[in-house]
Amino acid sequence: MSKNQNQHHRKTQKQQNDEAKKYKRLKRPKILEKICIHHHSTVKRNKKKSPL
């Protein structure tokens, strides 16, 4: 029973996240979104390089 409850909770959490993303996308201008995505990708690249 506890397993089913965990699965259900995970599903609702995902739905909440999707709703939040949609809401943010509606509020945020397109240009700002592109900048954020670009910044995020550069951060990812830096993280990959740093351990080497």
N, C-alpha and C positions, 0 to 999 in steps of 0.2 A: 504493500500500500504506500509506503513512504517513497518507493521508487517512482510510482505514478505521480505522486505529488511533486516530486522534484522535476520530472519531465514537464508537467503542466506549468510550473513556476518558470522554467527556462523559456517555454514558449511565450508566455505572457511578457516576460522581460524583453524578449526579442521584438515582440509587437510594439512595446513601448519605445524601444530604441528606434525602430523604423518610423514611428509617428514623430519622434523627436527630430529625426533627420529630415523628414518632409517639412516639418514646421520651420526648421532652421533654413532649409533651402528656399522656402517661400519668403522668409524675412530678409535673407541676405542677398545683396546684389550679385550678379553673375561675375563681375570683374573681381570683387573681393574673394569669391569662391575660388577663382583661378589662382589668385595669389596664394591663398591658403594651401591649395593642392600643391603648387610649385614649392612652397616653403617646406611642406611635409615631405615631399620626395627628396629634396636636398638634405634634409635632416636624416632621412633613412640612409642615404648614400654615405653621409659622414659617419653614421653609426657603424656601417659595414666596414669602412676603411679603418676606423680607430683601433680595433684590436691588432691589426697587422703591423 
